Amino acid sequence: MASKTKKLELIRKHKLVRQGVKRKAALRTKGSTKSKKTLFGD
């Protein structure tokens, strides 16, 4: 069994890897540019 320190280090490493993954994926697919409607209204 792994030590408590090793477990913690692994958890922290995985957290760093996952940071912002969903947000970045959403930006890639949908883009961050606001639509014409939002910017200028109807």
C-alpha positions in Angstrom: 0.0 0.0 0.0 1.2 3.5 -0.9 2.2 5.9 1.9 -0.1 8.8 2.8 2.4 11.2 1.3 2.6 9.4 -2.0 -1.2 9.3 -2.2 -1.4 13.1 -1.5 1.3 13.9 -4.1 -0.6 11.9 -6.7 -3.9 13.6 -5.9 -2.3 17.0 -6.2 -0.6 16.1 -9.5 -3.9 14.9 -11.0 -5.6 18.1 -9.8 -3.0 20.2 -11.6 -3.4 18.2 -14.8 -7.2 18.5 -14.7 -7.4 22.2 -14.0 -9.5 24.1 -16.5 -9.8 21.1 -18.8 -13.6 21.4 -19.2 -13.5 25.2 -19.6 -10.7 25.0 -22.2 -12.6 22.3 -24.1 -15.7 24.4 -24.1 -13.7 27.4 -25.4 -12.3 25.3 -28.2 -15.7 24.0 -29.3 -17.9 27.0 -28.7 -15.4 29.8 -28.8 -15.2 32.9 -26.5 -16.5 35.4 -29.0 -19.9 36.9 -27.9 -22.7 36.7 -30.5 -23.9 39.6 -32.5 -27.2 39.5 -30.6 -25.5 39.8 -27.2 -23.2 42.6 -28.3 -25.6 44.8 -30.2 -29.1 43.5 -29.3 -31.8 42.8 -31.8 
